[in-house]
Amino acid sequence: MLYLKERRHVDAVGVDISEKAVEKVLRLGLKAYVMDVDQQSLLALGQSFDYVLFIENIEHLKYPQKALIEAAKISRKGVVVTLPNSGWIGWRMQMLRGYFPRQSFTHLHFFTIRDFELFLKVLDLKPLDMKTELNYHGINVSPCNKLKNLIAYQQVWFIVPLKSDYR
């Protein structure tokens, strides 16, 4: 949030379940609220935002479907979601060695690129774009894109907002 404020002049608002995290953000002069989005509604914020970002946290939520739908309702331009690709070959190799992929012991959901695409479809949310780390550095990655579910470590989605009364 500090980067967005200082470098991009964005008026950002944070939401976190941790009171300590929110206190730290407030001390930096930023806006934030303590909220458990599994138990409370993002609609309770009573406002809309240009973008809603879920940066490395949707996989930790009990009800990511609820949070994504609410975020799509309060965003005017879209929702950005970043999450690990559970289909990455490194996690698959752990399975072959007899271990469940240890991305984190705090992850409640594990999404491959194809899984998240299906998840959005079931929720009737429309992705406008999806990127992986394969899309960067000016490298011709078209052959790699066919195998992105296997070789991409990370996935980034841009989801179209839903029409709602919060705009």
N, C-alpha and C positions, 0 to 999 in steps of 0.2 A: 504494500500500500504506500509506503514511504517513497519507493522508487516511482510509482505512478504519480504521486503528488508532486515530487520534486522535478522529475524529468519530463513528464507528460502533462503536468498541470491538471490532473484529474481530481475531482472531488469524490474520493472513495469513501465507502462506508463498509466496515467489516462486521462480520457476525461470527462468533466462536462460542463453543460450549464452555471454554475455559475462562474463568474469571481472571486468572493471572495473565493470560494472553491479552484479554481486553484491557486490563489495567495498563499493561505495557504499551499497547497501541494508543491509549488515551494520553499517556505521558509523552508520547511523541507528537501530540497535538493533532491526532487523527480521530475520526469518528468510528465508534464500534459499539456493538451491543452484545451482551451475553444472551445466547439463545441456543437451545437444543432443537435443531430443526427436525429431529425425529419426533419430538413431543410438542413442539410449537410450530405454528405456521409462519412461513415467510410473508404471507399476506398480512399478518399482524403488524408488519412494519408500516403499513398504510401508505406506502409510496411506491413509485416505479423508478427504475434505473435504466440507463442506456444499456448497460451490460451487467449480467450476473456471472461471476466467475466461481467455479468449483475447481480449485487448484489442489490436486492430490488429496481430495477428501471424500468424494462420492463413494468410494469403495469402503469407507469406514462407517457409513450410515446404515442403520437398520432398515430404513425405508427410502432408498435413493429415488424410487419412482415418485414418491410424494414430493420430495425436495425439488426434483427436476421439473415436474409439472408446475409447481408453485413458482419456481424461478422463471419458467417460460411465460408465466402470466404477468410477472412484475417487471420483465425486461422489455424495453422498447425496441432494441436492436438485435438482441440475441443472448444466448447463454454459452459460455465457454467452459468446457469440461476437459481437464487433463487427468489421465489415470494410467497406471501401468498396464501393459499388454500382457495378460496372463498366458497368452499363447507363445510368448518369446521362447526361443530355443533354449536359453539358459534355464528357465523354469521347467521346460520339458525334460532337460537332462537330469535335473534333480529328481523328477518322477521316475526316470529310468533307473536311477540309483536307489530307489526305494523311499524317497522322502517327498512329502508334499511340498510344493514350492514355497519357500520361505521369503516371500516378498516382505511380509510383515505379519507379526502375530496379532495385529490389530485390524487387519482387513476382514471384513464380514462378507464381501462380495469379490469375485474374481471374474474379470471381463477380458475375453480376447477381443480383438477388433471386430470380428464377426458377431460375437455375443453382444457387444454394446450396440452394434448396428441393429440387431434383432430386438434388443431391449427398447431402443428408441421407437422402432416400428410398432411394437406392442403398445407403447404409451401414446402412439399417434403423434410423436414429436418428429419433426423433420430436420435432419442434419443438412446444413447448407454446405459444409465442408468438413473434411477430416484430414489431418496431417499426422505424420510420424517423424521421427528424427531422420528418416530416410529422405525427406523432402528438402533437406538443407545442404548448405556448403557448396552449392553449384555443381554437384556431382550428377552425372546422368544416371538416375536411379530407376528408369523405367523397367529394366529387367528385375530389379529388386522389389518394385511395387507389387509384382505378382506374388511375391513371397512375404509381403509385409506382415502378415499374421504370424509368421514364423520368425522373422529376423528383426522386427521392430520392437524395441524395448518399451517405448512410450507411445501413447496415442493422445491426440488433441482434437476435440470436436467443437464445431461451431453450430449451435442449434437455433433454429428459427423461433422467434417469440410467438406465443399464442395471443390471440385477441382477448382482451379482458377490459374490465372497468378501471384498471389501475394505471392507465396511460394518461 
